[in-house]
């Protein structure tokens, strides 16, 4: 009970101290310069001095309307000169879009980099077959000498751990080159291919 009375007394003191009748608001400081009294800048004449006032003729300023300026000529239209530059509207890899899908050999419809090596089977000594999976989840068997990929790469060798595919490709500059793509069962470890 005493605890409740103490809390109530504290609450009443807090309310009465926090709510006072006199407002203690400060006047805001003006942001601009302070006003200067009118008589502060004018010199006061001393007693016994004569001030001479001379009349100056009133001069009117005659303003003439500004001369109409002629409109500047319109800037010349910009014309793109493609000489010596690559056409941004042509594909970088030449020949990639002109390929026709081949339903008889579905492995020719996918880039070699999209194929995933799933399994390798050994038939005879140093003679292997490999099973690859396409992006749509279908599996196909390949062996040395077959063509795969949209660039018609040739399977050069199937080993117990990987498949070597050599394919021709066209660089952005238009130069034709050969590259060897290696599909491995396990990702290559550091320092090994």
ROZA-219654 format. One record per residue: residue number from 0; residue in one letter; chain; x, y, z of N, C-alpha, C, O, CB in turn. Coordinates in steps of 0.02 Angstrom, whole numbers, plus 32768, in hexadecimal, padded with zeros to 4 digits. Glycine has a CB too. Layout:
// ROZA-219654
SITE pos code unit  n.x  n.y  n.z ca.x ca.y ca.z  c.x  c.y  c.z  o.x  o.y  o.z cb.x cb.y cb.z
SITE NUM    a    A    X    Y    Z    X    Y    Z    X    Y    Z    X    Y    Z    X    Y    Z
...
//
This chain:
// ROZA-219654
SITE pos code unit  n.x  n.y  n.z ca.x ca.y ca.z  c.x  c.y  c.z  o.x  o.y  o.z cb.x cb.y cb.z
SITE   0    x    A 8029 7FC5 8000 8000 8000 8000 802B 803F 8000 801C 8070 7FDE 7FD1 8000 803C
SITE   1    x    A 8061 803D 8027 808E 8076 802A 80AF 8081 7FE6 80BB 80B9 7FD0 80C4 806C 8062
SITE   2    x    A 80BD 804A 7FC6 80DE 804E 7F84 80B0 8071 7F52 80C7 8099 7F2A 80F2 8008 7F6B
SITE   3    x    A 8070 8062 7F53 8040 8081 7F25 803B 80CC 7F35 8037 80F4 7F06 7FFB 805F 7F2A
SITE   4    x    A 803A 80DF 7F75 8037 8126 7F87 8076 814B 7F70 8071 8184 7F59 802E 812E 7FD3
SITE   5    x    A 80AF 812B 7F76 80EE 814A 7F5F 80EC 8155 7F13 8101 818A 7EFB 812B 811E 7F72
SITE   6    x    A 80D4 8124 7EEF 80D0 812B 7EA5 809F 8162 7E93 80AD 818A 7E66 80BA 80E8 7E84
SITE   7    x    A 8066 8166 7EB5 8034 819A 7EA8 8050 81DF 7EB8 8045 820E 7E92 7FF4 818D 7ED0
SITE   8    x    A 8074 81E6 7EEF 8092 8226 7F02 80C7 823B 7ECF 80CA 8276 7EBC 80B1 8222 7F49
SITE   9    x    A 80EF 820C 7EB9 8122 821C 7E86 8100 8233 7E46 8118 8261 7E25 814E 81DE 7E78
SITE  10    x    A 80CA 8213 7E33 80A6 8225 7DF7 808A 826C 7DFC 808F 8293 7DCD 806D 81F3 7DE9
SITE  11    x    A 806D 827E 7E37 8051 82C1 7E40 8088 82F7 7E3E 807F 832C 7E20 802C 82C6 7E83
SITE  12    x    A 80C1 82E8 7E5D 80F8 8318 7E5B 8111 8321 7E14 811E 8359 7DFE 8133 8300 7E89
SITE  13    x    A 8115 82EB 7DF0 812C 82EE 7DAA 80FC 8318 7D80 8113 833F 7D56 8132 82A7 7D8D
SITE  14    x    A 80BB 8310 7D8A 808A 8335 7D63 808C 837F 7D74 808B 83A9 7D47 8043 831A 7D6F
SITE  15    x    A 8090 8391 7DB4 8090 83D8 7DC7 80D1 83FB 7DB4 80CF 8436 7DA1 8085 83DE 7E11
SITE  16    x    A 8108 83DA 7DB8 8148 83F9 7DA5 814C 8401 7D59 8165 8433 7D40 8183 83D0 7DC0
SITE  17    x    A 8134 83D0 7D35 8138 83D1 7CEC 8108 8402 7CCD 8115 841B 7C96 812B 838D 7CD0
SITE  18    x    A 80D1 8412 7CEE 809F 843E 7CD2 809F 847F 7CF9 807D 8484 7D2C 8058 841E 7CD3
SITE  19    x    A 80C4 84B0 7CE2 80C5 84F1 7D04 809E 8523 7CDC 8093 851A 7CA0 810E 8509 7D10
SITE  20    x    A 8089 8559 7CFB 8060 858C 7CDA 808B 85B9 7CAE 8072 85D2 7C7B 803B 85B5 7D0D
SITE  21    x    A 80C8 85C5 7CC0 80F2 85F3 7C9A 8114 85CD 7C62 8134 8599 7C6D 8125 8616 7CC7
SITE  22    x    A 810D 85E8 7C28 812E 85C9 7BEE 8174 85E5 7BE8 817E 8621 7BEA 8106 85D4 7BAC
SITE  23    x    A 81A4 85BA 7BE2 81EA 85D0 7BDC 8201 85C4 7B95 822F 859D 7B89 8217 85AA 7C0F
SITE  24    x    A 81E2 85E6 7B67 81F7 85DF 7B21 8226 8618 7B11 821A 8651 7B25 81BA 85DE 7AF0
SITE  25    x    A 8259 860A 7AED 8289 863C 7AD9 8274 8658 7A95 8259 8635 7A6B 82D1 861F 7AD5
SITE  26    x    A 8281 8698 7A8D 8272 86B7 7A4C 82A5 869F 7A1A 82E1 869B 7A2A 8271 8705 7A51
SITE  27    x    A 828F 868E 79DE 82BF 8677 79AC 82ED 86B0 7996 82D7 86E9 7990 829B 8659 796F
SITE  28    x    A 832A 86A0 7989 835C 86D1 7972 8351 86DB 7927 834E 86AA 7902 83A5 86B9 7981
SITE  29    x    A 834A 871A 7911 833F 8724 78C9 837D 870E 78A2 83B6 8716 78B8 832F 876E 78BA
SITE  30    x    A 8370 86F2 7868 83A6 86D8 783F 83CA 870F 7819 8405 8707 7808 838B 86A4 780E
SITE  31    x    A 83A9 8746 780B 83C7 877B 77E3 83F3 87A8 780E 83FC 879C 7849 8391 87A5 77C2
SITE  32    x    A 840F 87DD 77EF 8439 880B 7815 840F 8835 7845 83D3 883E 783A 8461 883A 77E5
SITE  33    x    A 842E 884C 7878 840C 8875 78AA 83FB 88B9 788C 8423 88D4 7866 8437 887C 78EA
SITE  34    x    A 83C1 88D6 789E 83B0 8918 7883 83DE 894E 78A1 83F1 894B 78DB 8366 8929 7891
SITE  35    x    A 83EE 897E 7878 841A 89B4 788D 83EE 89F2 7895 83C5 8A01 7869 8454 89C1 7858
SITE  36    x    A 83F5 8A17 78CD 83CE 8A55 78D5 83DD 8A86 789E 8414 8A88 7884 83DC 8A75 791A
SITE  37    x    A 83AB 8AAF 788B 83B2 8ADD 7853 83E7 8B12 785F 840C 8B24 7832 8370 8AFF 7844
SITE  38    x    A 83EC 8B29 789B 841B 8B5F 78A9 8461 8B46 78B7 848D 8B6F 78C3 8402 8B87 78E4
SITE  39    x    A 846D 8B08 78B5 84AF 8AEE 78C5 84E1 8AFA 788C 851C 8B01 7898 84AC 8AA4 78D4
SITE  40    x    A 84C9 8AFC 784E 84F7 8B02 7815 8500 8B4A 77FE 8532 8B5A 77DE 84DE 8AD8 77DC
SITE  41    x    A 84D1 8B75 780C 84D7 8BBA 77F5 8501 8BE3 7826 84F5 8BE0 7862 8491 8BDA 77EB
SITE  42    x    A 8531 8C09 780D 855A 8C32 783A 8530 8C6C 7854 8509 8C8B 782F 8599 8C4C 7816
SITE  43    x    A 8538 8C7B 7892 8514 8CB3 78B1 853D 8CF3 78A7 8579 8CF5 78B6 8507 8CA6 78FD
SITE  44    x    A 851D 8D26 788D 8543 8D64 7885 8551 8D85 78C9 8528 8D83 78F7 851C 8D96 7857
SITE  45    x    A 858B 8DA1 78CC 859D 8DC3 790A 8577 8E06 790E 855F 8E20 78DB 85EA 8DCF 790E
SITE  46    x    A 8572 8E1F 7947 8553 8E60 7950 8580 8E94 792E 85BD 8E8B 792C 8548 8E71 799B
SITE  47    x    A 8566 8EC6 7916 8589 8EFE 78F6 85A6 8EEA 78B2 85D5 8F0A 789B 85C0 8F18 7923
SITE  48    x    A 858C 8EB9 7893 85A4 8EA8 7850 856C 8EB5 7820 8531 8EAC 782F 85BD 8E5E 784C
SITE  49    x    A 857F 8EC9 77E6 854E 8ED8 77B2 854E 8E9E 7781 8583 8E86 776A 855D 8F1C 778D
SITE  50    x    A 8513 8E88 7772 850D 8E51 7742 84F5 8E6E 7701 84C1 8E8F 76FE 84DC 8E19 775C
SITE  51    x    A 851B 8E63 76CC 8509 8E7D 768B 84E2 8E47 7665 84F7 8E0D 7660 8548 8E92 7662
SITE  52    x    A 84AA 8E5C 764C 8480 8E2E 7625 8480 8E47 75DE 846E 8E80 75D0 8437 8E29 7642
SITE  53    x    A 8494 8E1D 75B2 8495 8E30 756B 845F 8E08 7548 8454 8DCD 7555 84DA 8E23 754B
SITE  54    x    A 843E 8E29 751C 8409 8E08 74F6 8427 8DE7 74B9 844E 8E05 7494 83D1 8E3A 74E2
SITE  55    x    A 8416 8DAA 74B0 842E 8D86 7475 83F4 8D7D 7445 83BC 8D6D 7459 844E 8D41 7489
SITE  56    x    A 8402 8D88 7406 83CC 8D80 73D6 83B7 8D37 73D3 83E0 8D09 73D7 83E1 8D9A 7390
SITE  57    x    A 8377 8D2D 73CD 835E 8CE8 73C9 836E 8CCA 7386 8361 8CE8 7352 8311 8CE6 73D6
SITE  58    x    A 838B 8C91 7387 839E 8C6F 734A 836F 8C33 7342 8369 8C09 736D 83E9 8C58 734B
SITE  59    x    A 834F 8C32 7309 8323 8BFA 72FC 834A 8BC6 72D4 836F 8BD6 72A5 82E3 8C10 72D6
SITE  60    x    A 8341 8B8B 72E7 8360 8B55 72C1 832F 8B3F 728B 82F6 8B2D 7299 8375 8B1A 72EF
SITE  61    x    A 8348 8B40 7250 831E 8B2B 7218 8330 8AE3 7208 8369 8AD3 71F8 8327 8B5A 71D9
SITE  62    x    A 82FF 8AB9 720D 830D 8A73 71FE 82F0 8A63 71B9 82B8 8A75 71A9 82EE 8A44 7233
SITE  63    x    A 8318 8A42 7193 8301 8A2E 7150 82F0 89E4 7154 8310 89BE 7177 8338 8A3C 7119
SITE  64    x    A 82BE 89D0 712F 82AC 8989 7130 82E5 8960 7113 8306 8975 70E4 826A 897D 7109
SITE  65    x    A 82F0 8926 712F 8327 88FD 7114 8319 88E9 70CC 82E0 88DB 70B9 8332 88BE 7140
SITE  66    x    A 834E 88E7 70A6 8347 88D5 7060 8334 888B 705B 834D 8861 7081 8389 88E3 7038
SITE  67    x    A 830A 887C 702D 82F5 8837 7024 832F 8810 7005 834A 8823 6FD1 82B6 8833 6FF7
SITE  68    x    A 8340 87DA 7025 8377 87B2 700C 835B 877D 6FDD 8325 8762 6FE8 839E 8790 7046
SITE  69    x    A 8380 876F 6FAB 836B 873C 6F7B 8375 86F7 6F9B 83A6 86ED 6FBF 8393 8741 6F38
SITE  70    x    A 8348 86C9 6F8C 834F 8685 6FA7 838E 8665 6F8B 839C 866A 6F50 8311 865B 6F96
SITE  71    x    A 83B4 8643 6FB7 83F1 8622 6F9E 83DC 85EA 6F6E 83A6 85CD 6F75 841C 8607 6FD9
SITE  72    x    A 8407 85DA 6F3F 83F6 85A4 6F11 83F2 8562 6F36 8418 8558 6F66 842A 85A0 6ED7
SITE  73    x    A 83C6 8535 6F22 83C1 84F4 6F45 8401 84CD 6F3C 8421 84D0 6F07 8385 84CC 6F2A
SITE  74    x    A 8415 84A7 6F70 8453 847F 6F6A 844B 844A 6F34 8414 8432 6F25 8465 845E 6FAD
SITE  75    x    A 8483 8439 6F17 8482 8406 6EE2 846E 83C3 6EFF 8482 83B2 6F37 84C7 8401 6EBF
SITE  76    x    A 8447 839E 6EDB 8431 835C 6EF2 846D 832D 6EF5 8498 832E 6EC9 83FA 833F 6EC3
SITE  77    x    A 846F 8304 6F2A 84A6 82D5 6F33 849C 8299 6F06 8466 827C 6F04 84AC 82C0 6F7D
SITE  78    x    A 84CF 8286 6EE4 84CC 824B 6EB9 8501 821A 6ED1 853C 822B 6ED8 84D8 825E 6E6D
SITE  79    x    A 84EC 81DC 6EDD 8519 81A8 6EF5 8542 818E 6EBA 8527 817D 6E86 84F2 816E 6F17
SITE  80    x    A 8584 818B 6EC4 85B0 8170 6E91 85CB 812D 6EAA 85F7 812D 6ED5 85EA 81A2 6E80
SITE  81    x    A 85B3 80F5 6E90 85C7 80B4 6EAA 860A 809B 6E90 861D 8063 6EA0 8593 8082 6E9A
SITE  82    x    A 862C 80C2 6E68 866A 80A9 6E4B 869F 809C 6E81 86AC 80C8 6EAA 8685 80DB 6E18
SITE  83    x    A 86BC 8061 6E80 86F0 804F 6EB0 86D5 803A 6EF4 86FC 802E 6F22 871E 8088 6EB9
SITE  84    x    A 8693 8034 6EFA 8675 8020 6F3A 864B 7FE2 6F2F 8635 7FD3 6EF8 864B 8059 6F58
SITE  85    x    A 863F 7FBF 6F67 8614 7F84 6F64 85CB 7F9B 6F65 85BA 7FCC 6F86 8623 7F54 6F9F
SITE  86    x    A 85A1 7F77 6F41 855A 7F87 6F40 853B 7F6C 6F80 853D 7F30 6F8C 8538 7F68 6F01
SITE  87    x    A 851E 7F97 6FA9 8501 7F7F 6FE8 84C2 7F56 6FE0 84AB 7F37 700F 84F3 7FBA 7015
SITE  88    x    A 84A6 7F55 6FA4 8468 7F31 6F98 8474 7EEC 6F79 8443 7EC9 6F6B 843B 7F59 6F6C
SITE  89    x    A 84B1 7ED9 6F6E 84C0 7E96 6F53 84DA 7E6B 6F8C 84FB 7E85 6FBA 84F5 7E9A 6F19
SITE  90    x    A 84CD 7E2A 6F8B 84E4 7DFF 6FC1 8531 7DFA 6FC2 8551 7DFB 6F8D 84C6 7DB8 6FBB
SITE  91    x    A 854D 7DF5 6FFE 8595 7DF0 7005 85AF 7DAE 6FEB 85E3 7DAB 6FCA 85A9 7DFA 704E
SITE  92    x    A 858B 7D78 6FFA 85A0 7D36 6FE4 857E 7D28 6FA1 8541 7D20 6F9E 858E 7CFF 7018
SITE  93    x    A 85A5 7D26 6F6D 8589 7D1C 6F2B 8573 7CD4 6F21 8594 7CA6 6F38 85BC 7D30 6EF6
SITE  94    x    A 853C 7CCC 6EFF 8525 7C89 6EED 84FE 7C66 6F23 84E3 7C30 6F16 855E 7C60 6EDB
SITE  95    x    A 84FA 7C80 6F5E 84D7 7C5E 6F94 848B 7C5D 6F8B 846B 7C2C 6F9D 84E7 7C7E 6FD6
SITE  96    x    A 846F 7C92 6F6E 8427 7C96 6F68 840D 7C74 6F29 83D1 7C68 6F24 8411 7CDE 6F68
SITE  97    x    A 8438 7C65 6EF9 8421 7C47 6EBB 841D 7BFB 6EC0 840A 7BDA 6E8F 844E 7C5A 6E82
SITE  98    x    A 842D 7BDE 6EF9 842A 7B96 6F02 83E2 7B7F 6F04 83B7 7BA0 6F22 8450 7B80 6F41
SITE  99    x    A 83D4 7B46 6EE5 8392 7B29 6EE6 8394 7AEF 6F17 83C4 7AC8 6F17 837B 7B12 6E9F
SITE 100    x    A 8360 7AE8 6F41 8360 7AB1 6F70 835C 7A70 6F4B 833A 7A6A 6F18 8326 7AB8 6FA3
SITE 101    x    A 837F 7A3E 6F66 8383 79FD 6F45 8366 79C9 6F75 8389 79B3 6FA3 83CD 79EB 6F32
SITE 102    x    A 8327 79B5 6F6B 8309 7986 6F9A 8327 7940 6F97 8322 791B 6FC7 82BF 7981 6F8D
SITE 103    x    A 8348 792E 6F60 8367 78EC 6F5B 83A4 78E7 6F89 83B1 78B2 6FA6 837B 78DD 6F12
SITE 104    x    A 83C9 791D 6F91 8404 791F 6FBD 83FB 7958 6FEF 8415 798F 6FE3 8446 7927 6F93
SITE 105    x    A 83D8 794E 7025 83C9 7984 7054 8406 79A4 7074 8402 79DD 708B 839C 796B 708A
SITE 106    x    A 843E 7981 7076 847A 799E 7094 8496 79D8 706A 84C0 79FE 7082 84B0 7969 709E
SITE 107    x    A 8480 79DE 702C 8497 7A15 7001 8470 7A55 700E 8480 7A89 6FF2 8490 7A01 6FB7
SITE 108    x    A 843D 7A52 7039 8414 7A8D 7047 842B 7AB4 7084 840F 7AE9 7093 83CD 7A78 7050
SITE 109    x    A 845D 7A9C 70A8 8473 7ABC 70E6 84BD 7ACD 70E1 84E2 7AA9 70C0 8466 7A8E 7123
SITE 110    x    A 84D2 7B04 7101 851A 7B11 7105 853C 7ADC 7130 851D 7ABF 715D 8527 7B58 7123
SITE 111    x    A 857A 7ACE 7122 859F 7A9A 7146 85A4 7AAC 7190 85A4 7A80 71BB 85E6 7A91 7128
SITE 112    x    A 85A8 7AED 71A0 85AD 7B01 71E6 856E 7AF2 720D 8570 7AF0 724B 85BE 7B4B 71EA
SITE 113    x    A 8535 7AE8 71EB 84F6 7AD7 720E 84EF 7A8D 721C 84C2 7A79 7241 84BB 7AEF 71E6
SITE 114    x    A 8519 7A64 71FF 8515 7A1C 720A 8538 7A0A 724B 856B 7A27 725D 8535 79F5 71CE
SITE 115    x    A 851B 79D9 726F 8537 79C3 72AF 854A 797A 72A9 8521 7950 7296 8505 79CF 72EA
SITE 116    x    A 8588 796A 72B9 859F 7924 72B8 8584 7900 72F5 8591 7915 732E 85ED 7920 72B5
SITE 117    x    A 855E 78CA 72E9 853D 78A6 7320 8562 7866 7330 856C 7856 736B 84F5 7898 730E
SITE 118    x    A 8576 7840 72FC 8595 77FF 7309 85C4 77ED 72D0 85BE 7806 7298 855F 77C8 7311
SITE 119    x    A 85F4 77C1 72E0 8622 77A5 72AE 8622 775A 72B7 8629 7740 72EF 866A 77C3 72B4
SITE 120    x    A 861A 7736 727F 8619 76EC 7281 8654 76D1 725A 8662 76E9 7223 85D5 76CF 7265
SITE 121    x    A 8677 76A1 7276 86AF 7682 7253 8699 7643 7230 867D 7616 724F 86E7 7673 7284
SITE 122    x    A 86A5 763F 71EE 8692 7603 71C8 86CD 75D3 71C3 86C9 7599 71D8 8679 7616 7182
SITE 123    x    A 8703 75EB 71A8 8741 75C5 71A1 8778 75EF 71C0 876D 7626 71D9 8751 75B2 7156
SITE 124    x    A 87B4 75D3 71BE 87EC 75F9 71D8 87F5 7638 71AD 87FC 7634 7170 882E 75CD 71D8
SITE 125    x    A 87F6 7673 71CE 87FD 76B5 71AD 87C6 76C3 717B 87D1 76E9 714B 8840 76B8 718B
SITE 126    x    A 878B 76A7 7183 8752 76B7 7158 8716 76C5 7185 86FD 7698 71A7 8743 767C 7125
SITE 127    x    A 8700 7705 7185 86CC 771B 71B4 8692 773B 718F 869A 7755 7158 86E9 774C 71E7
SITE 128    x    A 8658 7738 71AE 861C 775D 7199 860B 778D 71D1 8617 777E 720C 85DF 772C 7189
SITE 129    x    A 85F0 77C7 71BF 85DE 77F8 71F2 8594 7808 71EC 8577 7807 71B6 8608 7838 71EB
SITE 130    x    A 8576 7817 7225 8530 782C 7225 852E 7875 723B 8547 7887 7271 8505 77FF 7254
SITE 131    x    A 850F 789F 7210 8509 78E7 7220 84BF 78F7 7229 8493 78D6 720E 8528 7912 71E8
SITE 132    x    A 84B3 792C 724F 846E 7942 725C 8465 7988 7240 8490 79B3 724B 845E 7940 72A8
SITE 133    x    A 842E 7993 721B 841F 79D5 71FF 83FB 79FF 7234 83E6 79E4 7267 83F2 79CE 71BF
SITE 134    x    A 83F5 7A40 7229 83D3 7A6B 725B 838B 7A57 7269 8371 7A66 729E 83D5 7AB3 7244
SITE 135    x    A 836A 7A36 7239 8325 7A21 7246 8320 79DF 726C 82E9 79C6 7277 82FF 7A1B 7204
SITE 136    x    A 8359 79C1 727F 835A 7986 72A9 835E 7944 7285 835D 7910 72A5 831E 7986 72D3
SITE 137    x    A 8363 7945 7243 8367 7906 721D 83B0 78F0 7218 83DD 791A 7213 8348 790E 71D6
SITE 138    x    A 83BB 78AF 7219 83FF 7893 7216 840D 7874 71D2 83E1 7856 71B4 8409 7860 724D
SITE 139    x    A 844B 787B 71BA 8460 7860 717A 84A5 7841 7181 84CE 7858 71A9 8460 7897 7142
SITE 140    x    A 84B1 780D 715A 84F2 77EB 715B 851C 7805 7122 8505 780C 70E9 84E9 779D 7155
SITE 141    x    A 855B 7815 7131 858A 782C 70FD 85C9 7802 70FF 85D9 77E4 7132 859B 7878 7106
SITE 142    x    A 85EB 7800 70C7 862B 77DD 70C2 865A 7806 7096 8645 7837 7078 8622 7794 70A4
SITE 143    x    A 8698 77F3 7093 86CA 7817 706C 86B5 7818 7022 869E 77E6 7007 8711 77F7 7073
SITE 144    x    A 86BD 7853 7003 86AC 785B 6FBC 8667 787A 6FB0 865A 788F 6F78 86AF 7819 6F9B
SITE 145    x    A 863C 787F 6FE2 85F9 789B 6FD9 85FD 78E8 6FDA 862C 7905 6FF5 85C9 7883 7011
SITE 146    x    A 85CA 7907 6FBA 85C4 7950 6FBB 8592 7964 6FF1 855C 7946 6FF6 85AF 796C 6F76
SITE 147    x    A 85A3 7997 7018 8577 79B1 704C 857C 79FD 704D 85AE 7A1A 7038 8588 7993 7092
SITE 148    x    A 8547 7A1D 7065 8548 7A66 706D 8533 7A8B 702F 8534 7A70 6FF8 858C 7A7D 7082
SITE 149    x    A 851F 7ACA 7039 8507 7AF2 7001 8540 7B04 6FD1 8533 7B14 6F97 84E6 7B32 701A
SITE 150    x    A 857E 7B02 6FE7 85B7 7B0E 6FBB 85D1 7ACE 6F9C 8606 7ACE 6F7C 85EF 7B30 6FE2
SITE 151    x    A 85AC 7A98 6FA4 85BE 7A56 6F88 8605 7A41 6F9D 862F 7A31 6F73 85B8 7A57 6F3B
SITE 152    x    A 8610 7A43 6FDE 8650 7A2C 6FF8 8657 79E1 6FF3 8625 79BD 6FF7 8659 7A43 7040
SITE 153    x    A 8694 79CA 6FEC 86A1 7982 6FE3 86BC 7966 7025 86EA 7983 7042 86D3 7975 6FA9
SITE 154    x    A 86A0 792E 703B 86B9 790D 7078 86FC 78ED 7066 86FD 78BD 703F 8686 78D8 7093
SITE 155    x    A 8732 7908 7081 8775 78EE 7071 8786 78B0 7099 87A1 7880 707E 87AA 7924 707D
SITE 156    x    A 8776 78B2 70DA 878A 787A 7104 875C 7875 7140 8746 78A8 715B 87D4 7882 711B
SITE 157    x    A 874D 7838 7155 8728 782B 7192 8756 7802 71BF 8768 77CA 71AE 86E3 7806 7183
SITE 158    x    A 8767 781F 71F8 8793 77FB 7228 8768 77E4 7263 872B 77EC 7263 87CD 7829 7240
SITE 159    x    A 8789 77C6 7294 8764 77AC 72CD 8748 77E4 72FA 871D 77D7 7323 8791 777F 72F6
SITE 160    x    A 8760 7822 72F3 874A 7859 731E 872C 7894 72F8 870A 78BD 7316 8784 7871 7346
SITE 161    x    A 8739 789A 72B6 8722 78D6 7292 8718 78C9 7248 872C 7895 722D 8754 790E 729C
SITE 162    x    A 86F9 78FA 7227 86ED 78F8 71DF 870D 7937 71C1 8703 796E 71DB 869F 78F5 71CE
SITE 163    x    A 8733 792F 718A 8754 7967 7169 872F 7974 7127 872A 7948 70FD 879F 7958 715C
SITE 164    x    A 8716 79B1 711F 86F1 79C4 70E4 8715 79FF 70C4 8722 7A31 70E5 86A6 79D6 70F4
SITE 165    x    A 8725 79F9 7083 8746 7A2F 705F 8714 7A4F 7030 86F5 7A2C 7008 8785 7A15 7038
SITE 166    x    A 870B 7A90 7036 86DA 7AB2 700C 86F6 7AF2 6FEE 8723 7B11 700B 869B 7AC3 7034
SITE 167    x    A 86DC 7B04 6FB4 86EE 7B42 6F93 86BC 7B78 6FAB 8681 7B69 6FB6 86EC 7B3B 6F45
SITE 168    x    A 86D5 7BB4 6FB3 86A9 7BEB 6FC6 86C2 7C2B 6FA6 86FC 7C2F 6F91 86A5 7BF3 7013
SITE 169    x    A 8697 7C5C 6FA1 86A8 7C9C 6F84 86AB 7CD0 6FBB 867C 7CD8 6FE2 8674 7CB1 6F4D
SITE 170    x    A 86E4 7CF4 6FBF 86EC 7D28 6FF1 86C3 7D65 6FDD 86A8 7D69 6FA6 8736 7D3A 6FFB
SITE 171    x    A 86C0 7D95 700A 869C 7DD3 6FFD 86BB 7DF8 6FC2 8698 7E19 6F9C 869C 7E00 703C
SITE 172    x    A 86FC 7DF3 6FBB 871E 7E15 6F84 8712 7DF3 6F41 8726 7E0E 6F0D 8769 7E18 6F92
SITE 173    x    A 86F3 7DB8 6F40 86E5 7D94 6F03 8718 7D5E 6EF3 8710 7D3A 6EC2 86E2 7DC4 6ECA
SITE 174    x    A 874B 7D58 6F1C 8780 7D26 6F11 8768 7CE2 6F29 874B 7CDC 6F60 87C1 7D3B 6F36
SITE 175    x    A 8773 7CAE 6F01 875F 7C6A 6F14 8798 7C49 6F39 87D2 7C4C 6F24 874B 7C41 6ED5
SITE 176    x    A 8787 7C28 6F71 87B9 7C07 6F9B 879E 7BC4 6FB1 8762 7BB6 6FAA 87CC 7C32 6FD7
SITE 177    x    A 87CB 7B9A 6FCD 87B8 7B5A 6FE9 87C5 7B5C 7034 87F5 7B7B 704C 87E0 7B1F 6FC8
SITE 178    x    A 879A 7B3A 7059 87A4 7B34 70A1 8791 7AED 70B6 8769 7ACC 7096 877A 7B69 70C8
SITE 179    x    A 87AF 7AD8 70ED 87A0 7A97 7109 8779 7AA1 7149 878F 7AC2 7177 87E1 7A6D 7116
SITE 180    x    A 873E 7A83 714A 8713 7A86 7185 8718 7A44 71A9 8714 7A0F 718A 86C8 7A96 7172
SITE 181    x    A 8723 7A47 71EB 872B 7A0A 7213 86EE 7A04 7241 86E2 7A30 726A 876E 7A0A 723B
SITE 182    x    A 86CA 79CD 723A 8693 79BD 7268 86AE 7989 7299 86C5 7954 7284 8653 79A3 7242
SITE 183    x    A 86AC 7998 72DA 86C8 796B 730C 8691 7951 733A 865F 7972 7346 86FE 798E 7335
SITE 184    x    A 869C 7914 7353 866E 78F8 7385 8674 791F 73C6 8642 7930 73E6 867C 78AE 7391
SITE 185    x    A 86B1 792E 73D9 86BE 7954 7416 86DB 7998 7402 86FE 799D 73D0 86EF 792F 7446
SITE 186    x    A 86CC 79CC 7428 86EA 7A0C 7418 8736 7A08 741D 8750 79E6 744A 86CF 7A44 7446
SITE 187    x    A 875A 7A2B 73F1 87A4 7A27 73F4 87BE 7A44 7435 87A5 7A78 744D 87C4 7A4C 73B8
SITE 188    x    A 87EF 7A23 7452 880F 7A3B 748F 8841 7A71 747D 8853 7A79 7443 8830 7A01 74B7
SITE 189    x    A 8859 7A94 74AF 8889 7AC9 74A3 88C8 7AAD 7483 88E4 7A7C 749B 8899 7AEE 74E4
SITE 190    x    A 88DD 7ACD 744D 891B 7AB8 742C 8911 7A7F 73FB 8941 7A6B 73DA 894D 7AA6 745E
SITE 191    x    A 88D5 7A63 73F7 88CA 7A2C 73C8 8891 7A3E 7399 8866 7A68 73A7 88B9 79EB 73EE
SITE 192    x    A 8893 7A1D 7360 885D 7A27 732E 883E 79E4 7320 880F 79E0 72F8 8878 7A48 72ED
//
